[in-house]
Amino acid sequence: MSVIIVMQTVQSGQNETLQPGQMWQLEQGYVEVVEVSKRLVHYKTLRQPDQRAAVTRMIGVEALLKYLTHCEGRLMRLNA
């Protein structure tokens, strides 16, 4: 069973979804979505988009969406 969360981006006005494999570009780095469940998201924070070694962390879905909106995150890729 897959859970898809919809996010309204400020810049483009399009709906974006949180899915495993997504890479979001922020001003100070990158956020890679590893796994999405009903209420939690497993993610990695990276300095470079091709970085491999990073700690996987968990956060609430709404909190991550709020953070991505606040930091004006841009969706770079989807490897699902």
Backbone as XML, in Angstrom:
<?xml version="1.0"?>
<chain id="A" units="angstrom">
  <residue number="1" name="MET">
    <atom name="N" x="0.842" y="-1.179" z="0.000"/>
    <atom name="CA" x="0.000" y="0.000" z="0.000"/>
    <atom name="C" x="0.883" y="1.236" z="0.000"/>
  </residue>
  <residue number="2" name="SER">
    <atom name="N" x="0.616" y="2.160" z="-0.861"/>
    <atom name="CA" x="1.416" y="3.361" z="-0.994"/>
    <atom name="C" x="0.610" y="4.574" z="-0.556"/>
  </residue>
  <residue number="3" name="VAL">
    <atom name="N" x="1.268" y="5.488" z="0.144"/>
    <atom name="CA" x="0.627" y="6.707" z="0.604"/>
    <atom name="C" x="1.226" y="7.869" z="-0.170"/>
  </residue>
  <residue number="4" name="ILE">
    <atom name="N" x="0.390" y="8.703" z="-0.754"/>
    <atom name="CA" x="0.852" y="9.863" z="-1.493"/>
    <atom name="C" x="0.337" y="11.115" z="-0.795"/>
  </residue>
  <residue number="5" name="ILE">
    <atom name="N" x="1.241" y="12.025" z="-0.488"/>
    <atom name="CA" x="0.901" y="13.270" z="0.177"/>
    <atom name="C" x="1.038" y="14.400" z="-0.839"/>
  </residue>
  <residue number="6" name="VAL">
    <atom name="N" x="0.047" y="15.283" z="-0.893"/>
    <atom name="CA" x="0.047" y="16.364" z="-1.873"/>
    <atom name="C" x="0.518" y="17.652" z="-1.220"/>
  </residue>
  <residue number="7" name="MET">
    <atom name="N" x="1.402" y="18.383" z="-1.930"/>
    <atom name="CA" x="1.941" y="19.646" z="-1.429"/>
    <atom name="C" x="1.745" y="20.722" z="-2.485"/>
  </residue>
  <residue number="8" name="GLN">
    <atom name="N" x="1.216" y="21.853" z="-2.088"/>
    <atom name="CA" x="1.055" y="22.991" z="-2.990"/>
    <atom name="C" x="2.318" y="23.833" z="-2.895"/>
  </residue>
  <residue number="9" name="THR">
    <atom name="N" x="3.082" y="23.923" z="-3.976"/>
    <atom name="CA" x="4.305" y="24.714" z="-3.950"/>
    <atom name="C" x="3.984" y="26.172" z="-4.204"/>
  </residue>
  <residue number="10" name="VAL">
    <atom name="N" x="4.712" y="27.038" z="-3.530"/>
    <atom name="CA" x="4.460" y="28.467" z="-3.603"/>
    <atom name="C" x="4.880" y="29.021" z="-4.960"/>
  </residue>
  <residue number="11" name="GLN">
    <atom name="N" x="6.042" y="28.614" z="-5.461"/>
    <atom name="CA" x="6.576" y="29.190" z="-6.685"/>
    <atom name="C" x="5.751" y="28.821" z="-7.911"/>
  </residue>
  <residue number="12" name="SER">
    <atom name="N" x="5.519" y="27.547" z="-8.115"/>
    <atom name="CA" x="4.896" y="27.110" z="-9.361"/>
    <atom name="C" x="3.380" y="27.044" z="-9.278"/>
  </residue>
  <residue number="13" name="GLY">
    <atom name="N" x="2.837" y="26.914" z="-8.064"/>
    <atom name="CA" x="1.397" y="26.780" z="-7.926"/>
    <atom name="C" x="0.895" y="25.403" z="-8.307"/>
  </residue>
  <residue number="14" name="GLN">
    <atom name="N" x="1.793" y="24.436" z="-8.540"/>
    <atom name="CA" x="1.419" y="23.085" z="-8.910"/>
    <atom name="C" x="1.435" y="22.199" z="-7.674"/>
  </residue>
  <residue number="15" name="ASN">
    <atom name="N" x="0.674" y="21.114" z="-7.736"/>
    <atom name="CA" x="0.684" y="20.144" z="-6.649"/>
    <atom name="C" x="1.878" y="19.219" z="-6.804"/>
  </residue>
  <residue number="16" name="GLU">
    <atom name="N" x="2.625" y="19.027" z="-5.743"/>
    <atom name="CA" x="3.741" y="18.087" z="-5.717"/>
    <atom name="C" x="3.410" y="17.019" z="-4.678"/>
  </residue>
  <residue number="17" name="THR">
    <atom name="N" x="3.894" y="15.805" z="-4.874"/>
    <atom name="CA" x="3.638" y="14.725" z="-3.942"/>
    <atom name="C" x="4.945" y="14.249" z="-3.334"/>
  </residue>
  <residue number="18" name="LEU">
    <atom name="N" x="4.888" y="13.802" z="-2.098"/>
    <atom name="CA" x="6.045" y="13.201" z="-1.452"/>
    <atom name="C" x="6.048" y="11.721" z="-1.789"/>
  </residue>
  <residue number="19" name="GLN">
    <atom name="N" x="7.102" y="11.278" z="-2.463"/>
    <atom name="CA" x="7.247" y="9.885" z="-2.839"/>
    <atom name="C" x="8.696" y="9.473" z="-2.612"/>
  </residue>
  <residue number="20" name="PRO">
    <atom name="N" x="8.931" y="8.192" z="-2.312"/>
    <atom name="CA" x="10.304" y="7.728" z="-2.134"/>
    <atom name="C" x="11.148" y="7.985" z="-3.379"/>
  </residue>
  <residue number="21" name="GLY">
    <atom name="N" x="12.380" y="8.433" z="-3.159"/>
    <atom name="CA" x="13.297" y="8.688" z="-4.261"/>
    <atom name="C" x="13.362" y="10.140" z="-4.691"/>
  </residue>
  <residue number="22" name="GLN">
    <atom name="N" x="12.465" y="10.972" z="-4.173"/>
    <atom name="CA" x="12.486" y="12.380" z="-4.563"/>
    <atom name="C" x="13.692" y="13.091" z="-3.974"/>
  </residue>
  <residue number="23" name="MET">
    <atom name="N" x="14.221" y="14.054" z="-4.724"/>
    <atom name="CA" x="15.314" y="14.899" z="-4.264"/>
    <atom name="C" x="14.831" y="16.342" z="-4.334"/>
  </residue>
  <residue number="24" name="TRP">
    <atom name="N" x="14.795" y="17.018" z="-3.189"/>
    <atom name="CA" x="14.365" y="18.409" z="-3.101"/>
    <atom name="C" x="15.593" y="19.288" z="-2.899"/>
  </residue>
  <residue number="25" name="GLN">
    <atom name="N" x="15.721" y="20.325" z="-3.708"/>
    <atom name="CA" x="16.840" y="21.253" z="-3.576"/>
    <atom name="C" x="16.413" y="22.419" z="-2.696"/>
  </residue>
  <residue number="26" name="LEU">
    <atom name="N" x="17.240" y="22.683" z="-1.687"/>
    <atom name="CA" x="17.038" y="23.810" z="-0.787"/>
    <atom name="C" x="18.182" y="24.786" z="-0.977"/>
  </residue>
  <residue number="27" name="GLU">
    <atom name="N" x="18.096" y="25.926" z="-0.347"/>
    <atom name="CA" x="19.162" y="26.924" z="-0.473"/>
    <atom name="C" x="20.480" y="26.400" z="0.084"/>
  </residue>
  <residue number="28" name="GLN">
    <atom name="N" x="20.442" y="25.663" z="1.195"/>
    <atom name="CA" x="21.661" y="25.224" z="1.865"/>
    <atom name="C" x="21.995" y="23.751" z="1.648"/>
  </residue>
  <residue number="29" name="GLY">
    <atom name="N" x="21.258" y="23.034" z="0.824"/>
    <atom name="CA" x="21.558" y="21.627" z="0.594"/>
    <atom name="C" x="20.403" y="20.935" z="-0.112"/>
  </residue>
  <residue number="30" name="TYR">
    <atom name="N" x="20.236" y="19.637" z="0.202"/>
    <atom name="CA" x="19.236" y="18.818" z="-0.453"/>
    <atom name="C" x="18.545" y="17.931" z="0.570"/>
  </residue>
  <residue number="31" name="VAL">
    <atom name="N" x="17.304" y="17.563" z="0.295"/>
    <atom name="CA" x="16.555" y="16.599" z="1.107"/>
    <atom name="C" x="16.125" y="15.478" z="0.172"/>
  </residue>
  <residue number="32" name="GLU">
    <atom name="N" x="16.498" y="14.244" z="0.519"/>
    <atom name="CA" x="16.086" y="13.072" z="-0.254"/>
    <atom name="C" x="15.056" y="12.292" z="0.548"/>
  </residue>
  <residue number="33" name="VAL">
    <atom name="N" x="13.891" y="12.052" z="-0.038"/>
    <atom name="CA" x="12.836" y="11.280" z="0.606"/>
    <atom name="C" x="13.144" y="9.806" z="0.410"/>
  </residue>
  <residue number="34" name="VAL">
    <atom name="N" x="13.275" y="9.068" z="1.525"/>
    <atom name="CA" x="13.625" y="7.656" z="1.467"/>
    <atom name="C" x="12.377" y="6.781" z="1.504"/>
  </residue>
  <residue number="35" name="GLU">
    <atom name="N" x="11.472" y="7.073" z="2.440"/>
    <atom name="CA" x="10.262" y="6.261" z="2.605"/>
    <atom name="C" x="9.152" y="7.141" z="3.149"/>
  </residue>
  <residue number="36" name="VAL">
    <atom name="N" x="7.921" y="6.914" z="2.680"/>
    <atom name="CA" x="6.765" y="7.690" z="3.136"/>
    <atom name="C" x="5.730" y="6.723" z="3.687"/>
  </residue>
  <residue number="37" name="SER">
    <atom name="N" x="5.282" y="6.983" z="4.913"/>
    <atom name="CA" x="4.201" y="6.192" z="5.491"/>
    <atom name="C" x="3.017" y="7.128" z="5.742"/>
  </residue>
  <residue number="38" name="LYS">
    <atom name="N" x="2.034" y="6.661" z="6.477"/>
    <atom name="CA" x="0.830" y="7.461" z="6.676"/>
    <atom name="C" x="1.117" y="8.766" z="7.413"/>
  </residue>
  <residue number="39" name="ARG">
    <atom name="N" x="1.969" y="8.729" z="8.441"/>
    <atom name="CA" x="2.231" y="9.921" z="9.241"/>
    <atom name="C" x="3.689" y="10.344" z="9.299"/>
  </residue>
  <residue number="40" name="LEU">
    <atom name="N" x="4.599" y="9.476" z="8.907"/>
    <atom name="CA" x="6.023" y="9.776" z="9.013"/>
    <atom name="C" x="6.714" y="9.692" z="7.663"/>
  </residue>
  <residue number="41" name="VAL">
    <atom name="N" x="7.814" y="10.429" z="7.564"/>
    <atom name="CA" x="8.659" y="10.407" z="6.373"/>
    <atom name="C" x="10.080" y="10.117" z="6.813"/>
  </residue>
  <residue number="42" name="HIS">
    <atom name="N" x="10.734" y="9.168" z="6.171"/>
    <atom name="CA" x="12.152" y="8.904" z="6.382"/>
    <atom name="C" x="12.888" y="9.704" z="5.315"/>
  </residue>
  <residue number="43" name="TYR">
    <atom name="N" x="13.858" y="10.504" z="5.729"/>
    <atom name="CA" x="14.541" y="11.375" z="4.779"/>
    <atom name="C" x="16.015" y="11.504" z="5.129"/>
  </residue>
  <residue number="44" name="LYS">
    <atom name="N" x="16.797" y="11.975" z="4.166"/>
    <atom name="CA" x="18.221" y="12.252" z="4.371"/>
    <atom name="C" x="18.478" y="13.702" z="3.996"/>
  </residue>
  <residue number="45" name="THR">
    <atom name="N" x="19.339" y="14.371" z="4.764"/>
    <atom name="CA" x="19.779" y="15.713" z="4.388"/>
    <atom name="C" x="21.183" y="15.579" z="3.813"/>
  </residue>
  <residue number="46" name="LEU">
    <atom name="N" x="21.394" y="16.167" z="2.646"/>
    <atom name="CA" x="22.645" y="16.028" z="1.916"/>
    <atom name="C" x="23.222" y="17.396" z="1.588"/>
  </residue>
  <residue number="47" name="ARG">
    <atom name="N" x="24.550" y="17.456" z="1.480"/>
    <atom name="CA" x="25.206" y="18.688" z="1.049"/>
    <atom name="C" x="25.337" y="18.736" z="-0.468"/>
  </residue>
  <residue number="48" name="GLN">
    <atom name="N" x="25.557" y="17.573" z="-1.065"/>
    <atom name="CA" x="25.693" y="17.440" z="-2.517"/>
    <atom name="C" x="24.645" y="16.434" z="-3.006"/>
  </residue>
  <residue number="49" name="PRO">
    <atom name="N" x="24.122" y="16.613" z="-4.206"/>
    <atom name="CA" x="23.081" y="15.683" z="-4.677"/>
    <atom name="C" x="23.575" y="14.258" z="-4.904"/>
  </residue>
  <residue number="50" name="ASP">
    <atom name="N" x="24.877" y="14.064" z="-5.139"/>
    <atom name="CA" x="25.407" y="12.725" z="-5.367"/>
    <atom name="C" x="26.032" y="12.104" z="-4.117"/>
  </residue>
  <residue number="51" name="GLN">
    <atom name="N" x="25.846" y="12.735" z="-2.971"/>
    <atom name="CA" x="26.386" y="12.229" z="-1.706"/>
    <atom name="C" x="25.689" y="10.925" z="-1.330"/>
  </residue>
  <residue number="52" name="ARG">
    <atom name="N" x="26.456" y="9.937" z="-0.880"/>
    <atom name="CA" x="25.895" y="8.632" z="-0.531"/>
    <atom name="C" x="25.763" y="8.423" z="0.977"/>
  </residue>
  <residue number="53" name="ALA">
    <atom name="N" x="26.767" y="8.814" z="1.742"/>
    <atom name="CA" x="26.758" y="8.568" z="3.183"/>
    <atom name="C" x="26.002" y="9.686" z="3.904"/>
  </residue>
  <residue number="54" name="ALA">
    <atom name="N" x="24.845" y="9.336" z="4.444"/>
    <atom name="CA" x="24.046" y="10.298" z="5.207"/>
    <atom name="C" x="23.150" y="9.518" z="6.160"/>
  </residue>
  <residue number="55" name="VAL">
    <atom name="N" x="22.837" y="10.122" z="7.274"/>
    <atom name="CA" x="21.983" y="9.500" z="8.275"/>
    <atom name="C" x="20.527" y="9.664" z="7.852"/>
  </residue>
  <residue number="56" name="THR">
    <atom name="N" x="19.762" y="8.580" z="7.927"/>
    <atom name="CA" x="18.337" y="8.647" z="7.635"/>
    <atom name="C" x="17.604" y="9.060" z="8.901"/>
  </residue>
  <residue number="57" name="ARG">
    <atom name="N" x="16.736" y="10.054" z="8.773"/>
    <atom name="CA" x="15.984" y="10.575" z="9.915"/>
    <atom name="C" x="14.494" y="10.464" z="9.646"/>
  </residue>
  <residue number="58" name="MET">
    <atom name="N" x="13.697" y="10.604" z="10.714"/>
    <atom name="CA" x="12.244" y="10.567" z="10.589"/>
    <atom name="C" x="11.656" y="11.891" z="11.046"/>
  </residue>
  <residue number="59" name="ILE">
    <atom name="N" x="10.552" y="12.284" z="10.406"/>
    <atom name="CA" x="9.830" y="13.491" z="10.780"/>
    <atom name="C" x="8.378" y="13.293" z="10.354"/>
  </residue>
  <residue number="60" name="GLY">
    <atom name="N" x="7.486" y="14.044" z="10.936"/>
    <atom name="CA" x="6.088" y="13.996" z="10.527"/>
    <atom name="C" x="5.919" y="14.542" z="9.120"/>
  </residue>
  <residue number="61" name="VAL">
    <atom name="N" x="4.946" y="14.012" z="8.404"/>
    <atom name="CA" x="4.708" y="14.422" z="7.020"/>
    <atom name="C" x="4.411" y="15.915" z="6.953"/>
  </residue>
  <residue number="62" name="GLU">
    <atom name="N" x="3.515" y="16.390" z="7.805"/>
    <atom name="CA" x="3.139" y="17.803" z="7.780"/>
    <atom name="C" x="4.320" y="18.698" z="8.106"/>
  </residue>
  <residue number="63" name="ALA">
    <atom name="N" x="5.172" y="18.275" z="9.026"/>
    <atom name="CA" x="6.343" y="19.079" z="9.396"/>
    <atom name="C" x="7.314" y="19.197" z="8.225"/>
  </residue>
  <residue number="64" name="LEU">
    <atom name="N" x="7.530" y="18.108" z="7.493"/>
    <atom name="CA" x="8.430" y="18.162" z="6.337"/>
    <atom name="C" x="7.843" y="19.022" z="5.226"/>
  </residue>
  <residue number="65" name="LEU">
    <atom name="N" x="6.553" y="18.897" z="4.987"/>
    <atom name="CA" x="5.914" y="19.734" z="3.974"/>
    <atom name="C" x="6.019" y="21.213" z="4.329"/>
  </residue>
  <residue number="66" name="LYS">
    <atom name="N" x="5.825" y="21.514" z="5.599"/>
    <atom name="CA" x="5.946" y="22.904" z="6.065"/>
    <atom name="C" x="7.378" y="23.406" z="5.889"/>
  </residue>
  <residue number="67" name="TYR">
    <atom name="N" x="8.361" y="22.562" z="6.209"/>
    <atom name="CA" x="9.769" y="22.928" z="6.062"/>
    <atom name="C" x="10.120" y="23.167" z="4.590"/>
  </residue>
  <residue number="68" name="LEU">
    <atom name="N" x="9.678" y="22.280" z="3.698"/>
    <atom name="CA" x="9.966" y="22.436" z="2.274"/>
    <atom name="C" x="9.316" y="23.697" z="1.709"/>
  </residue>
  <residue number="69" name="THR">
    <atom name="N" x="8.117" y="24.016" z="2.171"/>
    <atom name="CA" x="7.442" y="25.234" z="1.728"/>
    <atom name="C" x="8.167" y="26.466" z="2.240"/>
  </residue>
  <residue number="70" name="HIS">
    <atom name="N" x="8.541" y="26.438" z="3.515"/>
    <atom name="CA" x="9.233" y="27.580" z="4.130"/>
    <atom name="C" x="10.579" y="27.842" z="3.465"/>
  </residue>
  <residue number="71" name="CYS">
    <atom name="N" x="11.305" y="26.788" z="3.134"/>
    <atom name="CA" x="12.629" y="26.923" z="2.519"/>
    <atom name="C" x="12.555" y="27.020" z="0.996"/>
  </residue>
  <residue number="72" name="GLU">
    <atom name="N" x="11.351" y="27.081" z="0.445"/>
    <atom name="CA" x="11.134" y="27.157" z="-0.997"/>
    <atom name="C" x="11.862" y="26.033" z="-1.732"/>
  </residue>
  <residue number="73" name="GLY">
    <atom name="N" x="11.646" y="24.804" z="-1.237"/>
    <atom name="CA" x="12.268" y="23.639" z="-1.847"/>
    <atom name="C" x="11.738" y="23.398" z="-3.251"/>
  </residue>
  <residue number="74" name="ARG">
    <atom name="N" x="12.641" y="22.985" z="-4.135"/>
    <atom name="CA" x="12.286" y="22.683" z="-5.525"/>
    <atom name="C" x="12.542" y="21.209" z="-5.802"/>
  </residue>
  <residue number="75" name="LEU">
    <atom name="N" x="11.579" y="20.544" z="-6.395"/>
    <atom name="CA" x="11.716" y="19.130" z="-6.722"/>
    <atom name="C" x="12.673" y="18.980" z="-7.882"/>
  </residue>
  <residue number="76" name="MET">
    <atom name="N" x="13.751" y="18.192" z="-7.665"/>
    <atom name="CA" x="14.762" y="17.993" z="-8.697"/>
    <atom name="C" x="14.499" y="16.726" z="-9.498"/>
  </residue>
  <residue number="77" name="ARG">
    <atom name="N" x="14.233" y="15.601" z="-8.802"/>
    <atom name="CA" x="14.094" y="14.332" z="-9.504"/>
    <atom name="C" x="13.238" y="13.370" z="-8.700"/>
  </residue>
  <residue number="78" name="LEU">
    <atom name="N" x="12.782" y="12.336" z="-9.384"/>
    <atom name="CA" x="12.009" y="11.264" z="-8.765"/>
    <atom name="C" x="12.552" y="9.948" z="-9.268"/>
  </residue>
  <residue number="79" name="ASN">
    <atom name="N" x="13.095" y="9.132" z="-8.363"/>
    <atom name="CA" x="13.640" y="7.824" z="-8.727"/>
    <atom name="C" x="12.759" y="6.718" z="-8.180"/>
  </residue>
  <residue number="80" name="ALA">
    <atom name="N" x="11.507" y="6.701" z="-8.510"/>
    <atom name="CA" x="10.622" y="5.667" z="-7.977"/>
    <atom name="C" x="10.435" y="4.551" z="-8.971"/>
  </residue>
</chain>
